[in-house]
Amino acid sequence: MKKLVALALAAALGISTLLTGCGSSNNSTSQKSSSTKTSESQTAKQVTLRFSWWGDDTRHQATLNAIKLFEQKYPNIKIQAEYAGWDGYLDKQTTQMAGGTAADIMQINWNWLPLFSKDGNGFYDLNKLSSELGLDNYSKDILATGTVNGKLNGIPAAMTGRVLYVNKTMYDKYGATIPKTWDDLINDAQKFPSGSYPIVTGSYDSWLISMTYAEQVTGKPFLTTDGKLNFTQDDIKTALSFYKTLLDKKVTTPIQAIATEGGNGLAPIAQLPSFLNGKFAGLFEWTSAISKEATPIKQNNMEIVTAGLPMNSDAKTSAAILKPSMLFAINKDCKYPKEAATFLNFILNDPQGVEAMGTSRGIPVSKSALETLKKDGKVSGLELEGLQILESNPGLPLSPYLEDPKLQQVYDQTIDKISYNQQTVDQAAKEMYTNLQNVLSQITK
């Protein structure tokens, strides 16, 4: 890891001036720490930077601990922590970005890049801070996921992807095999009793698993990286026909089965009673989220294992879905980008910061961070297994538009209509094709 660039020193009468970054906040929490002694001959200028993120209590506490350690190491830089849960976070971020009040340092989602930085100018170009950020800790492919129009808008904190995980205890109970192909999965369903299913998929999960199958069959990405629909109506029909097969063969749960348990296709899988008791015995899940599902299963004396990414023998591509779990960006109007970069380098690459952050945002992609966590024995298990499978079976270029909220509405509505028998596959494919074209024309303007 490259040595951090030293912060600029103020020499005017040895008096430090309090300086603040871009924007202001009325509901932020300032993280205080004890100051260390600075040089008697020089006093570093005082800088305050705002840092915003979303997450659960585990992530919040890990991040707050890292901030405390950073402020001890760099007493001239204060970090104002602004954190919340996920609900309503995008709306808040959109308001702040539009009003010029976004934080200096931001945790952002990958699909926000086309929302806030279509031309690459929505965030600070981090290529200008290569030394301060220790960009040599990242592969070109990793950095490319945060690059828009040649400008590095965000550094991935971790990568995540979709793989199949199954409840081995229940599979063994019914004599089912851990599926390696889609045909295996369909055959497994015959061994499960009525009311039990090899996998559970909500509306969005159902589309992603169907899209993955269709990409494997056609060898084409569903969307291009610049937001154009690359599937024909027939390709969409291939995806939806596969979903209908999964329903008809009792491979996956109909959406109404999840809704009956209070999920409506939206509740976390880990909260569904039928998942907790093993009746729903598998899931197509993000690697970064699997621990939340596996923990209650383990507590119920059952075991979740990594099945991988099913592919039939005639698959033209793995169609692996792999993307940044989230990125860190710097406000394009930040007054102190070098100091902001120093903070990011600390939490992403510095052993102290890395140990404090742990895997609260997934398994880090920074080489130095991985080395640190491997030494601590913190990198292992289902998430790592899933990532290794995806990385060893690269898929097609993934479009950041895939997860646009308006597109997700189209996916969900289409899947729901098929699951509730409100449309045939042909009708759904035709309507979905039209709706996708309309939405894409709006969001790519």
Stockholm file with secondary structure:
# STOCKHOLM 1.0

chainA/1-445         MKKLVALALAAALGISTLLTGCGSSNNSTSQKSSSTKTSESQTAKQVTLRFSWWGDDTRHQATLNAIKLFEQKYPNIKIQAEYAGWDGYLDKQTTQMAGGTAADIMQINWNWLPLFSKDGNGFYDLNKLSSELGLDNYSKDILATGTVNGKLNGIPAAMTGRVLYVNKTMYDKYGATIPKTWDDLINDAQKFPSGSYPIVTGSYDSWLISMTYAEQVTGKPFLTTDGKLNFTQDDIKTALSFYKTLLDKKVTTPIQAIATEGGNGLAPIAQLPSFLNGKFAGLFEWTSAISKEATPIKQNNMEIVTAGLPMNSDAKTSAAILKPSMLFAINKDCKYPKEAATFLNFILNDPQGVEAMGTSRGIPVSKSALETLKKDGKVSGLELEGLQILESNPGLPLSPYLEDPKLQQVYDQTIDKISYNQQTVDQAAKEMYTNLQNVLSQITK
#=GR chainA/1-445 SS CCCCCCCCEECGGGCCCEEECSSCCSSCEECCCCCCCCCSSCEECEEEEEEEEECCHHHHHHHHHHHHHHHHHCTTEEEEEEEECSTTHHHHHHHHHHHTCCCSEEEECGGGHHHHCTTSCSBCCGGGGHHHHTGGGSCHHHHHTTEETTEECCEEEEEEEEEEEEEHHHHHHHTCCCCSSHHHHHHHHTTSCTTCBSBBCCHHHHHHHHHHHHHHHHCCCSBCTTSCBCCCHHHHHHHHHHHHHHHHTTCBCCHHHHHHTTCTTTSCGGGCHHHHTTSBCEEEEEGGGHHHHHHHHHHTTCCEEEEECCCCTTCSCCCCCEEEEEEEEEBTTCSCHHHHHHHHHHHHTSHHHHHHHTTTTSSBCCHHHHHHHHHTTCSCSHHHHHHHHHHHSCCSCCCGGGGCHHHHHHHHHHHHHHHTTSSCHHHHHHHHHHHHHHHHHHHTC
#=GC SS_cons         CCCCCCCCEECGGGCCCEEECSSCCSSCEECCCCCCCCCSSCEECEEEEEEEEECCHHHHHHHHHHHHHHHHHCTTEEEEEEEECSTTHHHHHHHHHHHTCCCSEEEECGGGHHHHCTTSCSBCCGGGGHHHHTGGGSCHHHHHTTEETTEECCEEEEEEEEEEEEEHHHHHHHTCCCCSSHHHHHHHHTTSCTTCBSBBCCHHHHHHHHHHHHHHHHCCCSBCTTSCBCCCHHHHHHHHHHHHHHHHTTCBCCHHHHHHTTCTTTSCGGGCHHHHTTSBCEEEEEGGGHHHHHHHHHHTTCCEEEEECCCCTTCSCCCCCEEEEEEEEEBTTCSCHHHHHHHHHHHHTSHHHHHHHTTTTSSBCCHHHHHHHHHTTCSCSHHHHHHHHHHHSCCSCCCGGGGCHHHHHHHHHHHHHHHTTSSCHHHHHHHHHHHHHHHHHHHTC
//
